[in-house]
Amino acid sequence: MKSVQTYDHMRDTNKSVLYIIAFLPFFILPFSPLLSYFFGMFLLLIFTRFNDYVILSLLSLDIVISGSLIWASRVYFDNNGDDFLRYYDTYKDIFVGHYSALFSYGGGFEVGFPLFYLLLDIIFGHLNINEILFFSILVPSLLMAIWALKYGISSLGISQRALCLFFIFLFFSFYAPSEWSRQSFACIFILFAFSQQKYIWKFIFLLTACLFHLTSLPVFFILEFLKYRPKLTLSLVAIGSLSFVFSFEFILMAYKSGIIPHISILDKLNFYSIYQERGIFMNLDLSFMFLLLCMGLLFCIGLRSDNLKKYWIYFYLVFLWCYVVFLPFSYASNRLTLIFNSFLLGYMFFVSVRNLSILTYIVGFLLLLGKFAYWIFDPASKLWFSYPSWGNFLYYFSF
């Protein structure tokens, strides 16, 4: 009896120590979101004993807040292609009471993001640019963390949950919600719809996603069909995308001549065609293509005996195919595959490397170091425009 009590006491003590460790990044956060982010990520990587959902939730919350503060410091309005420029105009219109701005997108149907701005105005009043960026990043990032905790890691073994969260946040794009805000909100609601078992909840989440961006419909159905008919879905996506690419010029000519009416999706395609004329593959990222190639090779290792890999490899193949096929349409490739390249990439990468033992941790650590170096040293990251990477207590709220 005494030995059982001693064991319970030691277990409770160990859990208390883990809770204290999980809180440590929050003490760094007021002085440096950058260091807080990387400390939280490092803890997820090295402590496989972080399998308690409360501890995982605490670390996820720290990483989400830190990442949102980091990317709220980014350069804005540096070119006319910055979508946030148009979103900020919408925010200003709503703030001064021009509520017609609520119906600015998707022919008046996509009211989700303007309503989000209206809610911010009701709760907080006037916000400066960095605060708008912060909340625009924080909410979808927080929803992504909730999805990851509730659905992403729920079917995994206890020892793999923290590692899965590590890779999800490592590849999660905090930039995307600050630039492609409507699509980012839509993506996370698509993931919630995709993960539901009851049709009523699928419908509610899908409708919510469509209120942010109407492209949610085809994206959701591609994901849903991949669940049940992966090979057929891959074939149909390949045929459909190739047909579109080869007929694009004819569609665009008909659009410009007035034969086809001006609808939202064609307006957007015309926008992409303008950028396409400046040079094919202008947004080709060779390092990203190398990463995708490595993922493909990693998926092949132990594929026959790994049911999770068998399931997710078709999602990876659809993503890879669409990303490559639409590369000639500059800037379209990233947007059309946003749910994969900014939200699901980390989960798919985890699936591809999770059974490689110590190599998984080495790869994760090296990628984390590379991300740290890029965020703090590379001007191409366009971070720390509004405030530096560290300072006095809550310094980022004084800028």
ABEGO torsion letter per residue (X at the ends): XAAAAAAAAAAAAAAAAAAAAAAAAAAAAAABAAAAAAAAAAAAAABAABABAAAAAAAAAAAAAAAAAAAAABBBGABAABAAAAAAAAAAAAAAGBAAAAAABGGGABAAAAAAAAAAAAAAEBBBAAAAAAAAAAAAAAAAAAAAAAAAAAABBAAAAAAAAAAAAAABBAAAAAABAAAAAAAAAAAAAAABABAAAAAAAAAAAAAABAAAAAAAAAAAAAAABAAAAAAAAAAAAAAAAAAAAAAAAAAAAGABBBBAAAAAAAAAAAAAAAEBGAABBAAAAAAAAAAAAAAABGAAABAAAAAAAAAAAAAAAAAAAAAABBGAAAAAAAAAAAAAAAAAAAAAAAAAEAAAAAAAAAAAAAAAAAAAABAAAGBGAABBABBBBGAAAAX
